[in-house]
Amino acid sequence: MYIMTKESMDSLKRKLKKKDAELKILHQITDTISYNLNLDEVLKEVVSIVSDTMKADSCLIYLTSDHSIILKASKIPHPNMINSVIMHLDEGITGWVAKHRKTVIIEKEAYLDNRFKTVSRLSEDKWESFVSVPIIHQDKLVGVINIQNKKSKKYQKDQIKLLSTIASQVGGAISNAQLISETRVLKEALKTRKVVEKAKGLLMKSNNISENEAYEMIRRKSMNSKKTMKEIAEAIILTLNIV
């Protein structure tokens, strides 16, 4: 009969406590993002949870678009860089992770890795440690989560496993939010087109001009007034329907 020693009991308690903490984190993710269909809010929550869980100085999330990956969210505010930092698959460590769907762990001097590519406006690129994990949902690459620290850091296997589990879990939520976001953009584009077409017709009739001339008139007014073509078209419709 096996009798557990005090050391064994303490070790078991520590392991159970750790597992309980991990389960709470995963439940937190489920509760906060699984039913959220706003992409920006989902990404913000993921960044917050990952940063706290991994005690990371930085967390960046890139999402895939065609054959590229685009920076979509960051723990450190980068308002001018969101949607503007774009890399091809296999470009930089992040692109390598996206292409090969494999986790990269660098505990110090990440900037010396031969896959590394500097993004001059990202201060994080000068930091020491770096972990990059692919986000995969239904065997489809959704994006990449990067965590970084200013100082070198020894990452434990269970930490990386938890981060990979988080990435896997959030993949579905991000995919659903992306789909809703794309649908909204498409609906707005169709609505704009419909309004512009109506405004063009009214301009052609009232000014006896061609379709191209009517379109250029709307476009110029939009540029000069710094208003959207939809707003200009709606104003034209309102004005010409009253006249």
VENCORBEL-V847962 format. One record per backbone hydrogen bond with DSSP energy under -0.5 kcal/mol. NH is the residue of the N-H (numbers start at 1). CO is the residue of the C=O. If there is no record, write none. Layout:
<<NH:CO> <NH:CO>>
//
This chain:
<<4:2> <9:5> <10:6> <11:7> <12:8> <13:9> <14:10> <15:11> <16:12> <17:13> <18:14> <19:15> <20:16> <21:17> <22:18> <23:19> <24:20> <25:21> <26:22> <27:23> <28:24> <29:25> <30:26> <31:27> <32:28> <33:29> <34:29> <34:30> <36:33> <37:35> <39:37> <42:38> <43:39> <44:40> <45:41> <46:42> <47:43> <48:44> <49:45> <50:46> <51:47> <52:48> <53:49> <54:50> <55:51> <56:51> <57:148> <58:148> <60:146> <61:73> <62:144> <63:70> <64:142> <65:68> <68:65> <69:87> <70:63> <71:85> <72:61> <73:61> <75:59> <77:75> <81:78> <82:78> <83:71> <84:81> <85:81> <86:84> <87:69> <89:67> <90:95> <91:88> <92:90> <95:91> <96:92> <97:93> <98:94> <99:95> <100:96> <101:97> <102:97> <104:132> <106:130> <110:128> <112:109> <113:110> <116:113> <120:118> <122:119> <123:121> <125:122> <126:123> <127:124> <128:149> <129:149> <129:151> <130:106> <131:147> <132:104> <133:145> <135:143> <136:134> <137:140> <140:137> <142:135> <143:135> <144:62> <145:133> <146:60> <146:144> <147:131> <148:58> <149:129> <153:107> <155:153> <160:156> <161:157> <162:158> <163:159> <164:160> <165:161> <166:162> <167:163> <168:164> <169:165> <170:166> <171:167> <172:168> <173:169> <174:170> <175:171> <176:172> <177:173> <178:174> <179:175> <180:176> <181:177> <182:178> <183:179> <184:180> <185:181> <186:182> <187:183> <188:184> <189:185> <190:186> <191:187> <192:188> <193:189> <194:190> <195:191> <196:192> <197:193> <198:194> <199:195> <200:196> <201:197> <202:198> <203:199> <204:200> <205:201> <206:202> <207:203> <208:204> <209:204> <214:210> <215:211> <216:212> <217:213> <218:214> <219:215> <220:216> <221:217> <222:218> <223:219> <224:220> <225:221> <226:222> <227:222> <232:228> <233:229> <234:230> <235:231> <236:232> <237:233> <238:234> <239:235> <240:236> <241:237> <242:238> <243:239>>
//
